[in-house]
Amino acid sequence: MSTMNVVKKQGPGRGIEITTDAIPEPAPDEVLIKVNIAGICGTDLHIYRWDAWAESRVKPPLIIGHEFIGTIYALGKNVKHLRIGQRVSAEGHITCGRGITGRRMFETWYQCESFLLKNGKVIDPIITHVLDLEDVEKGFMEMEANKAIKVLLKVSK
Ligand SMILES: [Zn+2]
């Protein structure tokens, strides 16, 4: 059985673990993506800290990582419009397709930037840390110390 490295919330409480899990098979309408770079953000920090927000929404065990780029590694049998090796990214929010997050990416990022500025966040630059996967804890420490808003993790080549 082939395995992949994962960042996983094993159970309630502070912290996160780097471990391995079985590589899943894509369902007929899915693709399997080999992640190259993953972002950790404020949502992941909630999960890491295990605050009231996380406790009310997250059901561990859970592999975290909803922001990433990678390449398509395997196709479900119904997927015809994509190909193995294609570089992809994902947007983790399900939208109606008509609201702000369903419009052009530029508009979405503009709204995001406005939100960050309105809330006193320094956005230049947002990405200040690019770390190896093994240093995920360091990434959370930097975020907790307000030295980073978003941290990128090098997952695979
Ligand atoms: Zn996020």
Boltz pocket constraint, residues with backbone or C-beta under 6 A from the ligand:
constraints:
  - pocket:
      binder: B
      contacts: [[A, 40], [A, 41], [A, 42], [A, 43], [A, 44], [A, 66], [A, 67]]
      max_distance: 6.0
